[in-house]
Amino acid sequence: MKNILLALLACTAAVSLQPALAQDGPTLFKSKPCAACHAIDSKVVGPALKDVAAKNAGVKDAATTLAGRIKNGTQGNWGPIPMPPNQVTDDEAKVLAEWVLTLK
């Protein structure tokens, strides 16, 4: 019984140590200003996120590249309008990039 309680306590502690701000892609997308310029299915100011996913399908290190572009901004990949840097952490940029790449 003691071993079960210790294991349960260890699992509870591990779960409680997860970052409080850990979010999934769609929730994070809605909480950041991304939607001001991007939509999932259609071009707004920037490209549709599904188009970004399609353009990067099968590209080596696409998630890392896209995360860098999300965080630092970019210009010239989708036309003359630049995408400014975004106030996201490295982890948030990674979550967003990986989520975008799953869209079809």
C-alpha positions in Angstrom: 0.0 0.0 0.0 2.8 2.3 0.9 4.4 1.8 -2.6 1.1 2.6 -4.3 0.8 5.9 -2.3 4.4 6.9 -3.1 3.9 6.2 -6.8 0.6 8.2 -6.8 2.3 11.0 -5.0 5.2 11.0 -7.5 2.8 11.1 -10.4 0.8 13.9 -8.9 4.0 15.9 -8.3 5.2 15.3 -11.9 1.8 16.5 -13.3 1.8 19.6 -11.1 5.3 20.5 -12.4 4.0 20.9 -16.0 4.2 24.5 -17.2 1.0 26.3 -16.3 1.0 28.0 -19.7 1.3 24.8 -21.7 -1.4 25.1 -24.4 -2.4 23.3 -27.6 -2.0 25.0 -31.0 -5.5 26.2 -31.6 -5.8 27.7 -28.1 -2.5 29.4 -28.4 -3.3 30.7 -31.9 -6.5 32.3 -30.5 -4.6 33.8 -27.5 -2.0 35.6 -29.7 -2.5 38.2 -32.4 -1.9 35.7 -35.1 -5.6 35.7 -36.2 -5.3 39.4 -37.0 -3.4 38.5 -40.2 -4.0 34.7 -40.6 -7.0 32.4 -41.0 -6.9 28.6 -41.2 -8.7 28.3 -44.6 -8.3 31.7 -46.3 -5.7 34.4 -47.0 -6.2 37.5 -44.8 -3.1 39.7 -44.7 -0.9 36.7 -44.5 -1.4 33.3 -46.1 -3.9 30.7 -45.0 -2.3 28.4 -42.4 -3.4 25.4 -44.5 -1.3 26.9 -47.4 1.7 27.3 -45.1 1.3 23.6 -44.1 1.0 22.5 -47.7 4.1 24.6 -48.7 6.1 23.0 -45.9 4.9 19.4 -46.2 7.8 17.1 -46.3 10.4 19.9 -45.9 13.2 18.8 -43.5 13.2 20.8 -40.2 10.0 22.7 -41.3 8.8 23.0 -37.7 12.1 24.6 -36.5 12.2 27.0 -39.5 8.5 27.9 -39.1 8.9 28.4 -35.3 11.8 30.8 -36.0 9.7 32.8 -38.5 6.8 32.9 -36.0 9.0 34.3 -33.3 11.4 36.5 -35.2 9.2 37.6 -38.2 10.0 37.1 -41.8 9.7 38.9 -45.2 9.5 37.7 -48.8 8.2 34.2 -48.3 4.6 35.0 -49.2 4.9 38.4 -51.0 6.0 41.9 -50.1 4.1 42.3 -46.8 6.5 41.4 -43.9 5.4 39.4 -40.9 6.6 41.2 -37.7 8.2 39.4 -34.8 5.7 37.9 -32.4 5.7 38.0 -28.6 5.9 34.3 -28.1 8.4 32.1 -26.2 10.5 29.5 -28.0 8.1 26.8 -26.7 5.0 28.6 -27.9 6.5 29.2 -31.3 7.3 25.5 -31.5 3.7 24.5 -30.5 2.3 26.9 -33.1 4.6 25.7 -35.8 3.9 22.0 -35.1 0.2 22.7 -35.1 0.2 24.6 -38.3 2.0 21.8 -40.0 -0.8 19.4 -39.1 -3.4 21.4 -40.9 -4.7 20.0 -44.2 
